[in-house]
Amino acid sequence: MVDFMKAGGVPAIVILILGTVSVVSAARFFRAADPGQLAVVRALNIAVTWAVIVGVAADLRSVASHVARDPEWSKDPLGPLLQGFAEALVPAVLGGTILSVSWILIGFGLRKMPASNNP
């Protein structure tokens, strides 16, 4: 797991922190389904989604920049590019997992809400 997080870099750390807040908020919504809390959880999940998009983009930019600047890697860039792309997808894997857990909790929380409050 440590290598996984290191491969994702700073974006993975941001997603982990923001995602933890999101999952905790979703768990609170699951325990006591409140429409006001639902808006907060949705907003946090949107923030995680954008963090994933920006994280993957930043990691891909970093890979392309490093491969382009290194003369050795530029001669045969396939290996470094593939490794870099694999590392650049860490934010998507991490964020997708966090969002899945969060939305599962939201879904179960919605089932607990009275029908008149269910959006």
NUMILUM-601628 format. One record per residue: chain; residue number from 1; residue in three letters; y, x, z of N, C-alpha, C, O, CB in turn. Coordinates in Angstrom, 3 decimals, padded with zeros to 6 digits, m for minus. Glycine has a CB too. Layout:
BEGIN
 chain   n res     n.py     n.px     n.pz    ca.py    ca.px    ca.pz     c.py     c.px     c.pz     o.py     o.px     o.pz    cb.py    cb.px    cb.pz
     A NUM ALA        Y        X        Z        Y        X        Z        Y        X        Z        Y        X        Z        Y        X        Z
...
//
This chain:
BEGIN
 chain   n res     n.py     n.px     n.pz    ca.py    ca.px    ca.pz     c.py     c.px     c.pz     o.py     o.px     o.pz    cb.py    cb.px    cb.pz
     A   1 MET m001.194  000.817  000.000  000.000  000.000  000.000  001.267  000.867  000.000  002.267  000.516 m000.627 m000.007 m000.933  001.206
     A   2 VAL  001.214  001.981  000.697  002.369  002.878  000.754  002.658  003.429 m000.642  003.814  003.472 m001.062  002.122  004.038  001.762
     A   3 ASP  001.623  003.849 m001.361  001.815  004.357 m002.721  002.371  003.268 m003.638  003.218  003.530 m004.492  000.490  004.897 m003.284
     A   4 PHE  001.885  002.055 m003.449  002.361  000.910 m004.229  003.860  000.721 m004.017  004.604  000.554 m004.984  001.595 m000.379 m003.838
     A   5 MET  004.306  000.746 m002.775  005.715  000.558 m002.458  006.555  001.737 m002.964  007.663  001.550 m003.465  005.898  000.385 m000.944
     A   6 LYS  006.014  002.950 m002.825  006.739  004.130 m003.328  006.911  004.044 m004.840  007.958  004.418 m005.370  005.992  005.437 m002.951
     A   7 ALA  005.904  003.560 m005.526  005.977  003.441 m006.978  007.066  002.454 m007.396  007.708  002.642 m008.429  004.624  003.005 m007.544
     A   8 GLY  007.275  001.415 m006.609  008.294  000.414 m006.933  009.709  000.843 m006.605  010.674  000.283 m007.126  007.997 m000.848 m006.216
     A   9 GLY  009.833  001.839 m005.737  011.146  002.366 m005.389  011.987  001.417 m004.553  011.471  000.523 m003.882  011.887  002.710 m006.627
     A  10 VAL  013.280  001.630 m004.611  014.232  000.837 m003.819  014.125 m000.657 m004.130  014.170 m001.461 m003.199  015.663  001.317 m004.080
     A  11 PRO  013.984 m001.070 m005.403  013.858 m002.509 m005.651  012.698 m003.155 m004.898  012.818 m004.293 m004.445  013.688 m002.755 m007.125
     A  12 ALA  011.588 m002.452 m004.760  010.442 m003.012 m004.036  010.770 m003.211 m002.563  010.333 m004.188 m001.954  009.218 m002.100 m004.182
     A  13 ILE  011.534 m002.295 m001.992  011.919 m002.425 m000.583  012.845 m003.622 m000.405  012.691 m004.395  000.541  012.606 m001.131 m000.076
     A  14 VAL  013.805 m003.776 m001.309  014.720 m004.926 m001.247  013.936 m006.231 m001.366  014.179 m007.175 m000.614  015.792 m004.838 m002.369
     A  15 ILE  013.005 m006.284 m002.301  012.198 m007.487 m002.498  011.340 m007.769 m001.271  011.191 m008.925 m000.876  011.311 m007.343 m003.742
     A  16 LEU  010.779 m006.738 m000.669  009.963 m006.928  000.529  010.790 m007.508  001.675  010.338 m008.423  002.364  009.332 m005.598  000.957
     A  17 ILE  011.994 m006.984  001.881  012.852 m007.480  002.966  013.292 m008.913  002.679  013.150 m009.791  003.531  014.091 m006.565  003.147
     A  18 LEU  013.821 m009.148  001.488  014.274 m010.483  001.121  013.108 m011.467  001.091  013.248 m012.621  001.497  014.974 m010.451 m000.238
     A  19 GLY  011.971 m011.007  000.613  010.787 m011.861  000.559  010.255 m012.224  001.930  009.763 m013.334  002.135  009.708 m011.186 m000.228
     A  20 THR  010.349 m011.297  002.871  009.916 m011.596  004.238  010.771 m012.709  004.833  010.261 m013.623  005.481  009.991 m010.332  005.122
     A  21 VAL  012.066 m012.619  004.606  012.974 m013.676  005.084  012.615 m015.004  004.420  012.618 m016.049  005.071  014.463 m013.308  004.792
     A  22 SER  012.312 m014.962  003.146  011.949 m016.168  002.401  010.664 m016.804  002.932  010.602 m018.016  003.135  011.789 m015.840  000.922
     A  23 VAL  009.649 m015.984  003.152  008.364 m016.520  003.634  008.510 m017.064  005.056  007.938 m018.107  005.375  007.264 m015.426  003.592
     A  24 VAL  009.261 m016.381  005.906  009.484 m016.871  007.272  010.217 m018.211  007.218  009.879 m019.131  007.962  010.297 m015.836  008.113
     A  25 SER  011.209 m018.325  006.352  011.935 m019.589  006.209  011.029 m020.695  005.672  011.116 m021.843  006.107  013.141 m019.407  005.282
     A  26 ALA  010.169 m020.347  004.737  009.222 m021.332  004.199  008.226 m021.770  005.269  007.837 m022.937  005.316  008.472 m020.751  002.985
     A  27 ALA  007.813 m020.840  006.128  006.898 m021.191  007.218  007.585 m022.123  008.214  006.960 m023.051  008.727  006.395 m019.918  007.936
     A  28 ARG  008.862 m021.880  008.489  009.617 m022.784  009.367  009.723 m024.166  008.744  009.597 m025.176  009.436  011.025 m022.221  009.651
     A  29 PHE  009.956 m024.212  007.433  010.009 m025.501  006.746  008.658 m026.197  006.813  008.592 m027.413  006.989  010.439 m025.318  005.283
     A  30 PHE  007.599 m025.442  006.677  006.248 m026.012  006.763  006.009 m026.645  008.140  005.436 m027.729  008.246  005.183 m024.921  006.486
     A  31 ARG  006.461 m025.948  009.193  006.269 m026.472  010.555  007.085 m027.724  010.820  006.577 m028.681  011.405  006.631 m025.415  011.574
     A  32 ALA  008.332 m027.731  010.402  009.212 m028.876  010.634  009.974 m029.151  009.346  011.066 m028.625  009.127  010.198 m028.613  011.830
     A  33 ALA  009.381 m029.981  008.499  009.940 m030.253  007.175  011.291 m030.955  007.291  011.370 m032.141  007.610  008.968 m031.108  006.344
     A  34 ASP  012.343 m030.195  007.027  013.710 m030.700  007.108  014.383 m030.467  005.761  014.380 m029.340  005.264  014.507 m030.008  008.265
     A  35 PRO  014.962 m031.511  005.155  015.593 m031.343  003.843  016.680 m030.259  003.830  016.850 m029.578  002.819  016.191 m032.661  003.396
     A  36 GLY  017.409 m030.089  004.924  018.430 m029.046  004.996  017.836 m027.655  004.914  018.399 m026.770  004.269  019.223 m029.182  006.272
     A  37 GLN  016.708 m027.461  005.560  016.018 m026.169  005.521  015.448 m025.897  004.129  015.360 m024.747  003.699  014.894 m026.130  006.571
     A  38 LEU  015.068 m026.955  003.438  014.505 m026.794  002.094  015.512 m026.142  001.145  015.139 m025.295  000.332  014.063 m028.154  001.536
     A  39 ALA  016.758 m026.525  001.242  017.789 m025.939  000.380  017.925 m024.439  000.636  018.124 m023.665 m000.300  019.143 m026.640  000.606
     A  40 VAL  017.819 m024.034  001.882  017.910 m022.609  002.226  016.727 m021.849  001.640  016.902 m020.774  001.066  017.961 m022.417  003.760
     A  41 VAL  015.540 m022.394  001.779  014.344 m021.722  001.271  014.404 m021.608 m000.249  014.047 m020.570 m000.808  013.070 m022.479  001.701
     A  42 ARG  014.844 m022.647 m000.907  014.968 m022.598 m002.366  015.962 m021.519 m002.788  015.712 m020.769 m003.731  015.405 m023.968 m002.917
     A  43 ALA  017.087 m021.450 m002.085  018.099 m020.435 m002.406  017.535 m019.025 m002.199  017.777 m018.132 m003.011  019.366 m020.637 m001.535
     A  44 LEU  016.792 m018.833 m001.128  016.177 m017.522 m000.884  015.174 m017.176 m001.979  015.104 m016.026 m002.413  015.484 m017.501  000.489
     A  45 ASN  014.402 m018.155 m002.425  013.426 m017.905 m003.484  014.106 m017.575 m004.811  013.595 m016.769 m005.588  012.514 m019.114 m003.655
     A  46 ILE  015.249 m018.192 m005.070  016.006 m017.839 m006.272  016.504 m016.403 m006.158  016.479 m015.651 m007.132  017.196 m018.813 m006.486
     A  47 ALA  016.955 m016.031 m004.971  017.410 m014.648 m004.758  016.262 m013.660 m004.962  016.463 m012.601 m005.557  018.002 m014.485 m003.340
     A  48 VAL  015.069 m013.987 m004.481  013.902 m013.114 m004.687  013.590 m013.021 m006.176  013.292 m011.936 m006.676  012.662 m013.643 m003.904
     A  49 THR  013.652 m014.127 m006.882  013.376 m014.130 m008.320  014.335 m013.197 m009.062  013.914 m012.411 m009.911  013.483 m015.559 m008.885
     A  50 TRP  015.621 m013.289 m008.736  016.598 m012.406 m009.378  016.388 m010.956 m008.975  016.574 m010.052 m009.790  018.017 m012.839 m009.028
     A  51 ALA  016.004 m010.726 m007.729  015.728 m009.354 m007.290  014.550 m008.773 m008.077  014.549 m007.586 m008.405  015.429 m009.317 m005.766
     A  52 VAL  013.560 m009.595 m008.377  012.414 m009.142 m009.184  012.878 m008.770 m010.587  012.527 m007.708 m011.101  011.318 m010.241 m009.254
     A  53 ILE  013.661 m009.642 m011.202  014.132 m009.386 m012.569  014.953 m008.100 m012.613  014.730 m007.241 m013.466  014.974 m010.577 m013.090
     A  54 VAL  015.894 m007.976 m011.698  016.745 m006.787 m011.662  015.927 m005.544 m011.309  016.162 m004.470 m011.862  017.890 m006.976 m010.648
     A  55 GLY  014.967 m005.685 m010.391  014.134 m004.552 m009.992  013.296 m004.017 m011.135  013.218 m002.804 m011.335  013.234 m004.948 m008.855
     A  56 VAL  012.672 m004.904 m011.882  011.872 m004.469 m013.031  012.772 m003.817 m014.078  012.427 m002.775 m014.636  011.102 m005.665 m013.649
     A  57 ALA  013.923 m004.430 m014.342  014.851 m003.861 m015.321  015.330 m002.471 m014.884  015.384 m001.548 m015.697  016.056 m004.798 m015.521
     A  58 ALA  015.673 m002.326 m013.622  016.148 m001.024 m013.126  015.044  000.026 m013.207  015.301  001.171 m013.579  016.649 m001.148 m011.672
     A  59 ASP  013.821 m000.358 m012.862  012.711  000.599 m012.929  012.397  000.992 m014.375  012.125  002.160 m014.650  011.459  000.007 m012.263
     A  60 LEU  012.431  000.034 m015.296  012.192  000.356 m016.710  013.285  001.274 m017.255  013.002  002.201 m018.014  012.119 m000.933 m017.550
     A  61 ARG  014.532  001.011 m016.866  015.638  001.869 m017.279  015.439  003.284 m016.762  015.696  004.257 m017.471  016.973  001.306 m016.781
     A  62 SER  014.985  003.391 m015.538  014.754  004.700 m014.941  013.651  005.462 m015.682  013.780  006.658 m015.944  014.389  004.548 m013.462
     A  63 VAL  012.583  004.765 m016.011  011.481  005.398 m016.744  011.962  005.893 m018.101  011.727  007.045 m018.466  010.305  004.411 m016.922
     A  64 ALA  012.630  005.033 m018.841  013.101  005.416 m020.173  014.055  006.610 m020.094  013.988  007.521 m020.920  013.797  004.226 m020.857
     A  65 SER  014.921  006.598 m019.119  015.883  007.680 m018.952  015.190  009.003 m018.627  015.533  010.042 m019.191  016.881  007.330 m017.853
     A  66 HIS  014.218  008.962 m017.719  013.511  010.197 m017.336  012.684  010.757 m018.501  012.673  011.967 m018.730  012.594  009.931 m016.125
     A  67 VAL  012.005  009.890 m019.220  011.187  010.366 m020.345  012.084  010.946 m021.436  011.744  011.963 m022.041  010.316  009.214 m020.920
     A  68 ALA  013.209  010.317 m021.688  014.112  010.795 m022.739  014.743  012.144 m022.387  015.044  012.935 m023.281  015.207  009.766 m022.991
     A  69 ARG  014.946  012.411 m021.101  015.607  013.656 m020.687  014.652  014.833 m020.523  015.101  015.979 m020.491  016.335  013.433 m019.394
     A  70 ASP  013.381  014.590 m020.421  012.414  015.669 m020.190  011.814  016.116 m021.527  011.120  015.336 m022.180  011.288  015.207 m019.210
     A  71 PRO  012.071  017.349 m021.938  011.568  017.818 m023.241  010.036  017.774 m023.348  009.498  017.457 m024.409  012.049  019.241 m023.493
     A  72 GLU  009.353  018.085 m022.275  007.877  018.057 m022.297  007.371  016.628 m022.493  006.479  016.386 m023.306  007.298  018.652 m020.983
     A  73 TRP  007.938  015.699 m021.755  007.505  014.303 m021.867  007.876  013.719 m023.221  007.166  012.855 m023.736  008.120  013.461 m020.750
     A  74 SER  008.970  014.173 m023.798  009.415  013.651 m025.091  008.463  014.032 m026.225  008.367  013.322 m027.226  010.815  014.160 m025.403
     A  75 LYS  007.759  015.158 m026.062  006.796  015.585 m027.092  005.640  014.605 m027.214  005.226  014.259 m028.320  006.255  016.981 m026.773
     A  76 ASP  005.126  014.163 m026.088  004.029  013.190 m026.062  004.341  012.174 m024.959  003.827  012.294 m023.847  002.628  013.895 m025.817
     A  77 PRO  005.182  011.171 m025.261  005.692  010.296 m024.215  004.746  009.179 m023.764  005.047  008.482 m022.795  006.944  009.693 m024.680
     A  78 LEU  003.616  008.997 m024.442  002.772  007.849 m024.125  002.303  007.842 m022.668  002.416  006.820 m021.991  001.573  007.830 m025.043
     A  79 GLY  001.785  008.951 m022.186  001.292  009.003 m020.807  002.368  008.716 m019.779  002.194  007.833 m018.939  000.692  010.348 m020.529
     A  80 PRO  003.487  009.447 m019.824  004.554  009.164 m018.860  005.111  007.745 m018.973  005.446  007.125 m017.964  005.674  010.153 m019.042
     A  81 LEU  005.208  007.230 m020.205  005.717  005.864 m020.371  004.768  004.839 m019.764  005.203  003.912 m019.081  005.936  005.554 m021.852
     A  82 LEU  003.477  005.006 m020.012  002.510  004.058 m019.444  002.509  004.101 m017.917  002.466  003.058 m017.263  001.103  004.357 m019.972
     A  83 GLN  002.555  005.298 m017.355  002.614  005.431 m015.897  003.904  004.807 m015.363  003.892  004.099 m014.356  002.520  006.921 m015.480
     A  84 GLY  004.999  005.076 m016.040  006.285  004.527 m015.626  006.331  003.014 m015.736  006.873  002.348 m014.853  007.391  005.127 m016.452
     A  85 PHE  005.776  002.463 m016.795  005.749  001.011 m016.939  004.899  000.375 m015.847  005.241 m000.684 m015.320  005.217  000.619 m018.320
     A  86 ALA  003.789  001.026 m015.513  002.943  000.510 m014.425  003.724  000.487 m013.110  003.650 m000.481 m012.353  001.659  001.373 m014.272
     A  87 GLU  004.462  001.546 m012.851  005.259  001.599 m011.627  006.420  000.605 m011.680  006.799  000.041 m010.654  005.792  003.018 m011.402
     A  88 ALA  006.981  000.390 m012.862  008.106 m000.526 m013.013  007.709 m001.980 m012.771  008.561 m002.819 m012.480  008.703 m000.384 m014.395
     A  89 LEU  006.427 m002.274 m012.889  005.971 m003.652 m012.681  005.671 m003.968 m011.218  005.347 m005.110 m010.890  004.737 m003.912 m013.511
     A  90 VAL  005.771 m002.986 m010.348  005.534 m003.219 m008.912  006.431 m004.330 m008.371  005.932 m005.202 m007.659  005.771 m001.924 m008.114
     A  91 PRO  007.749 m004.342 m008.679  008.575 m005.430 m008.157  008.090 m006.819 m008.604  008.183 m007.781 m007.841  010.013 m005.229 m008.595
     A  92 ALA  007.581 m006.924 m009.824  007.090 m008.214 m010.314  005.834 m008.652 m009.567  005.691 m009.823 m009.215  006.803 m008.137 m011.817
     A  93 VAL  004.930 m007.713 m009.326  003.696 m008.042 m008.597  004.026 m008.430 m007.150  003.535 m009.436 m006.639  002.704 m006.837 m008.623
     A  94 LEU  004.848 m007.632 m006.512  005.222 m007.894 m005.123  005.998 m009.202 m004.999  005.674 m010.051 m004.169  006.055 m006.733 m004.567
     A  95 GLY  007.016 m009.355 m005.825  007.833 m010.566 m005.769  007.048 m011.816 m006.140  007.219 m012.867 m005.522  009.024 m010.427 m006.685
     A  96 GLY  006.194 m011.706 m007.143  005.375 m012.856 m007.533  004.443 m013.303 m006.425  004.250 m014.500 m006.213  004.568 m012.526 m008.765
     A  97 THR  003.873 m012.353 m005.724  002.989 m012.679 m004.599  003.771 m013.363 m003.481  003.331 m014.369 m002.925  002.301 m011.407 m004.063
     A  98 ILE  004.924 m012.809 m003.166  005.764 m013.390 m002.111  006.204 m014.798 m002.494  006.139 m015.710 m001.670  006.999 m012.502 m001.845
     A  99 LEU  006.646 m014.985 m003.727  007.090 m016.308 m004.168  005.938 m017.311 m004.159  006.136 m018.478 m003.822  007.700 m016.222 m005.571
     A 100 SER  004.743 m016.867 m004.526  003.584 m017.765 m004.490  003.309 m018.257 m003.078  003.098 m019.449 m002.858  002.345 m017.062 m005.045
     A 101 VAL  003.313 m017.339 m002.127  003.075 m017.726 m000.729  004.168 m018.670 m000.252  003.887 m019.682  000.390  003.011 m016.478  000.184
     A 102 SER  005.409 m018.337 m000.566  006.531 m019.162 m000.140  006.438 m020.576 m000.711  006.632 m021.555  000.010  007.843 m018.516 m000.558
     A 103 TRP  006.145 m020.678 m001.990  006.077 m022.010 m002.603  004.848 m022.796 m002.167  004.887 m024.026 m002.149  006.084 m021.887 m004.109
     A 104 ILE  003.776 m022.129 m001.820  002.626 m022.847 m001.245  003.031 m023.463  000.084  002.718 m024.623  000.352  001.404 m021.895 m001.054
     A 105 LEU  003.727 m022.695  000.921  004.203 m023.231  002.198  005.178 m024.385  001.984  005.127 m025.384  002.701  004.870 m022.127  003.025
     A 106 ILE  006.054 m024.250  001.015  006.996 m025.328  000.710  006.242 m026.577  000.260  006.562 m027.688  000.682  007.999 m024.885 m000.379
     A 107 GLY  005.252 m026.390 m000.586  004.463 m027.528 m001.061  003.789 m028.286  000.075  003.819 m029.516  000.109  003.415 m027.054 m002.043
     A 108 PHE  003.182 m027.557  001.001  002.549 m028.222  002.145  003.594 m028.857  003.045  003.349 m029.913  003.629  001.699 m027.228  002.947
     A 109 GLY  004.751 m028.229  003.165  005.828 m028.810  003.954  006.336 m030.104  003.342  006.627 m031.061  004.060  006.966 m027.824  004.094
     A 110 LEU  006.445 m030.139  002.018  006.882 m031.366  001.339  005.917 m032.515  001.576  006.336 m033.669  001.670  007.028 m031.120 m000.157
     A 111 ARG  004.640 m032.214  001.673  003.644 m033.260  001.935  003.826 m033.865  003.316  003.471 m035.021  003.547  002.232 m032.698  001.799
     A 112 LYS  004.379 m033.086  004.229  004.583 m033.577  005.593  005.857 m034.411  005.733  006.007 m035.166  006.694  004.633 m032.409  006.558
     A 113 MET  006.765 m034.273  004.780  008.037 m035.009  004.870  007.812 m036.500  004.637  006.954 m036.883  003.842  009.060 m034.460  003.845
     A 114 PRO  008.570 m037.331  005.319  008.495 m038.774  005.019  008.907 m039.031  003.563  009.731 m038.303  003.010  009.409 m039.591  005.993
     A 115 ALA  008.345 m040.041  002.966  008.594 m040.318  001.554  010.066 m040.534  001.252  010.505 m040.213  000.147  007.811 m041.527  001.121
     A 116 SER  010.842 m041.059  002.177  012.251 m041.313  001.929  013.068 m040.021  001.860  014.141 m040.010  001.256  012.807 m042.218  003.008
     A 117 ASN  012.583 m038.931  002.467  013.284 m037.649  002.458  012.774 m036.697  001.394  013.370 m035.645  001.168  013.168 m036.998  003.799
     A 118 ASN  011.688 m037.049  000.743  011.050 m036.136 m000.197  011.837 m036.104 m001.509  011.942 m037.127 m002.185  009.581 m036.553 m000.452
     A 119 PRO  012.393 m034.940 m001.879  013.201 m034.855 m003.103  012.374 m034.958 m004.363  012.919 m034.902 m005.466  013.971 m033.567 m003.124
//
